[in-house]
Amino acid sequence: MKSFICLSMHIFFIICFPGPGIIAFQASESEELFFSSNQAYSQGRFQEAIDGYEQLLRSGHKYGTLYYNLGNAYFRLDQLGRAILNYERARLLMPGDADLNFNLNHARDKTHDAVSESPNLVGMTFFWLNDLSLGNLLRIFAFLNLLFWTVLLLRLFFKFELTYYASIVSLILWIIAGTSFGLKFYQLNTDNRAVILEHKVNILAGPDISDTVLFNLHAGTIVHHERSEDGWSLISLPDKKRGWVRAGAMESVVIQD
Amino acid sequence: MKRSILLLLALFQFMLFSCPARGDVSVSIRVDREKATIADSIGMVVSITGAGESDSPPVFKDMEDFHITQGGTSSRFEVINGQVNSRIDYSFLLQPKKTGTFEIGPVEIRVDGKAYRSNKTTLTVVKRSQPNGMDQGPVFLTAGLSSTEVYEEEQLIYTLKLHHQTMVSNISLDLPEAEYLTFRQLGKPVEYRSFYNGQSYNVIEIRYVLIPPKKGIYIIEPSKMEMIVTQSESRSRRGLFDDPFFSFSTGRPRTLASEPLELRVLPLPDTGKPSDFSGLVGSFNITSKLEPDRLKVGESATMTIVVNGRGNTNRIPDLKWPEPEHIKVYADEPVLEIREDAEGLSGSKTMKWALVSEKEGRYKIHPLSLSFFDTEKLQYQKIKTPFLSINVLPGKTKQIQASSGHSNGQNIKGPAKKSVKELGHDILPIHTSIQGLGKGPLISPGGIVFWFIFIGPFFIYAIAFLGLKIGKRSDTFNTTLKAKKAARKCIRRCRQDETSSIDLTLYFRNYLNERFGLSLGSMTSIEAAEILKSRGVSHNTAQEIQNILKGLEDAIYTGKGHNVCPLGEDISQLVRQVEKEIQ
């Protein structure tokens, strides 16, 4: 029985927290493409690096590192909008990466428009959500889930005071982790942020080129994409400004598969 | 008596309702003096005769050169030889803003919609002259300088004194404005009593320090002080109201001005001016201290220099330390302390250095010097620290850094920190490691592993839980089966033919043993009934069983135990009843 439990735990941790051995590239072609793109970047051939990274992303390797490198390459080509877009996408996958946060802040400093999100109550209460990816939260929740049911299982057989308190603590942690995971999942699924890609775009009062220009936005500004109609997108800003913009002038942060 | 009252009423009615002819209305103004100083307040009365009341207060024209304060209103009503006269007096206080000859009036009022104008009068306002020895009145303001001739950057004291014999309140001060001169108040105003021209005064004294930064002649304009002066007034005629209890006090606004002053500021002499002169003027001294003067290599000593004195202490320069060979010098932030007292500004500047020896030996600490212009000796002075030496003994080779923020060489910290200055802005490089680029964790929302991880433990728990429950339920089931088996067995035996009392007693005892898991070797009828009652059998049934068993016992103990007993069927029925009741 004891050896069975040990084996189960071992398998669980291998699944949840894969080591370098497991996470090695499966396909050597992708590996070669990654290294050649990195080399192109280091030699200043940024467009070539971009092509390589995007090819990897299209082939299904949607990893934070690739988005980060892609953001860097776009930044080098002075495409601030696309740089910030890819940094934001990388941040969804590896929000705690220090290099990424530094570069993203640096890129944000270069944007033209002073648009900032005001913190909400959920964000302030579950402050750790911004620093943990969905995958991280999932792993934490998985571990606490296992812990919780294990403690309950033990309590079935050993009704001690220790198992009682352990079950209470693990229940609280389980609820917190589960709520965090649920909120993060909800955030990602309702994330309608989009990044302005063009240097300067007109925001119109309606989905027609002849409509009144309400205001201008510049590359790198993050807006909220509400809906699209006939090649136009309705966007809004945190300060309640709203308007229509050509759909190609911006791109959503969350990729819709 | 009745007639007198009627007469008074008629007179009163006459006085009330008799209106003077409007053609008699006249307005006049008068001032209480024709010549006044700029510090005085002049009383002015506007009188309206022949009118009961005016439509509005008097309107002054072209009176921008005065502050006008309304003093009050009084009215007079006279009946002389049947002629009714009325007069209203409006009192005002005029405070001149400047000197000169001014025309006061005319004043315009409106009575019954018709405008009436007053006469004009003339008022001459002159500067306040204060020849020594003359009576200054009950309230006056004086100003003085501690010296009328000073050098550049030499501090002097400007003293304002308000002498008053009457009560003053609501004092506000307007200091003169002079280019390059800044008045810095020294402490709070002080109050004391003093004699002036043989008269006793209360004095309020305020002191300011001035430091003229440039040579030249400065005219310090008069300071102005506004206040309410309260003077006691008693009735001229003695009578009931001559009692001090009924004396009246009136507050009158006054503006006092001090005399203008001239200050001559001399340039600092060029002869003998040291090259390191920093503009320090006053009287200063310097002290130095080195602690410890004997230390080991790598240890630190603290050199402290304090420049202390009276004058423009903010010009004390930061002394430069020539770094001796084999000694590292770490300067601390100098601390300047400025103090105020009645004599002006004084203060000190404390400078500290940490000296860290790198090599053993005896090192001389060269003196540091400082120059200033001595206002007492009227010449430049150079003050310097004495020669000091430091004896460095061989010690640990490990170098330590020191700062001068301490006095005993312990608790050594690093040199003064500066914020890191950004020299450029750029992004950080790409990630080149393939770590994190694999297939990623198998757990993903909605995947098989996800459901296995999240549902699996629950199922394991549920299975264990159910297993335990079923296990418990199976024990009960076995017991029930066992009970039924025991009952059937007992019933079957009891129904056999030719069963004796001994047999029936034995069958029933075995039934109880098997049914309830007992191991009774013998059993009385009472014990059997008690057992059954304790297991939920009704009292009647237990009593019936007890009776039957009692009958069997009687048969056994009377020697009829082996005879055939007809109670088998009764016992069978009772066993069924017991089973029914227990279930």
Boltz contact constraints between the chains, C-beta under 6 A:
constraints:
  - contact:
      token1: [A, 15]
      token2: [B, 442]
      max_distance: 6.0
  - contact:
      token1: [A, 18]
      token2: [B, 441]
      max_distance: 6.0
  - contact:
      token1: [A, 20]
      token2: [B, 435]
      max_distance: 6.0
  - contact:
      token1: [A, 23]
      token2: [B, 438]
      max_distance: 6.0
  - contact:
      token1: [A, 24]
      token2: [B, 438]
      max_distance: 6.0
  - contact:
      token1: [A, 25]
      token2: [B, 434]
      max_distance: 6.0
  - contact:
      token1: [A, 26]
      token2: [B, 439]
      max_distance: 6.0
  - contact:
      token1: [A, 38]
      token2: [B, 432]
      max_distance: 6.0
  - contact:
      token1: [A, 41]
      token2: [B, 430]
      max_distance: 6.0
  - contact:
      token1: [A, 63]
      token2: [B, 437]
      max_distance: 6.0
  - contact:
      token1: [A, 65]
      token2: [B, 431]
      max_distance: 6.0
  - contact:
      token1: [A, 65]
      token2: [B, 436]
      max_distance: 6.0
  - contact:
      token1: [A, 65]
      token2: [B, 437]
      max_distance: 6.0
  - contact:
      token1: [A, 68]
      token2: [B, 431]
      max_distance: 6.0
  - contact:
      token1: [A, 69]
      token2: [B, 430]
      max_distance: 6.0
  - contact:
      token1: [A, 72]
      token2: [B, 427]
      max_distance: 6.0
  - contact:
      token1: [A, 72]
      token2: [B, 430]
      max_distance: 6.0
  - contact:
      token1: [A, 75]
      token2: [B, 427]
      max_distance: 6.0
  - contact:
      token1: [A, 99]
      token2: [B, 428]
      max_distance: 6.0
  - contact:
      token1: [A, 102]
      token2: [B, 428]
      max_distance: 6.0
  - contact:
      token1: [A, 103]
      token2: [B, 427]
      max_distance: 6.0
  - contact:
      token1: [A, 103]
      token2: [B, 428]
      max_distance: 6.0
  - contact:
      token1: [A, 106]
      token2: [B, 427]
      max_distance: 6.0
  - contact:
      token1: [A, 138]
      token2: [B, 443]
      max_distance: 6.0
  - contact:
      token1: [A, 142]
      token2: [B, 443]
      max_distance: 6.0
  - contact:
      token1: [A, 142]
      token2: [B, 453]
      max_distance: 6.0
  - contact:
      token1: [A, 145]
      token2: [B, 454]
      max_distance: 6.0
  - contact:
      token1: [A, 146]
      token2: [B, 457]
      max_distance: 6.0
  - contact:
      token1: [A, 149]
      token2: [B, 457]
      max_distance: 6.0
  - contact:
      token1: [A, 149]
      token2: [B, 458]
      max_distance: 6.0
  - contact:
      token1: [A, 149]
      token2: [B, 461]
      max_distance: 6.0
  - contact:
      token1: [A, 152]
      token2: [B, 461]
      max_distance: 6.0
  - contact:
      token1: [A, 153]
      token2: [B, 461]
      max_distance: 6.0
  - contact:
      token1: [A, 153]
      token2: [B, 464]
      max_distance: 6.0
  - contact:
      token1: [A, 156]
      token2: [B, 464]
      max_distance: 6.0
